[in-house]
Amino acid sequence: MYDLFEKEVRAKKIYSEIAFKEVVRPLDDPRRPKGCFSLDSFWMKRGYVKHPELTQELAWPEIGGGKDVMHTLVFWIKELSDVLARRSLPDHS
């Protein structure tokens, strides 16, 4: 799925980066499913860089609760260097 998404973004040839946001929760957070583990190494292998300095606060209701709860999300960004290279080349057509 992520390969297809990235392929579509690259095909547009207008974006120099691709990004997503991850909910920040400690590994021992009781809201995490049993056996859940960090996906940081998965995203890093795919070329994404975690940017803890870039966060967003959003509220939504937790499962089993009616009130909105504030959540922190952190951005992961991947440079699309091949797109950057094409954008920086002059067009001689």
Sequence and secondary structure as in RCSB ss.txt:
>XXXX:A:sequence
MYDLFEKEVRAKKIYSEIAFKEVVRPLDDPRRPKGCFSLDSFWMKRGYVKHPELTQELAWPEIGGGKDVMHTLVF
WIKELSDVLARRSLPDHS
>XXXX:A:secstr
 HHHHHHHHHHH   SEEEEEEE   TT TTS TT    HHHHHHTT EEEEEEEEEEEEE TT  SEEEEEEEE
EEEE HHHHHHHHS    
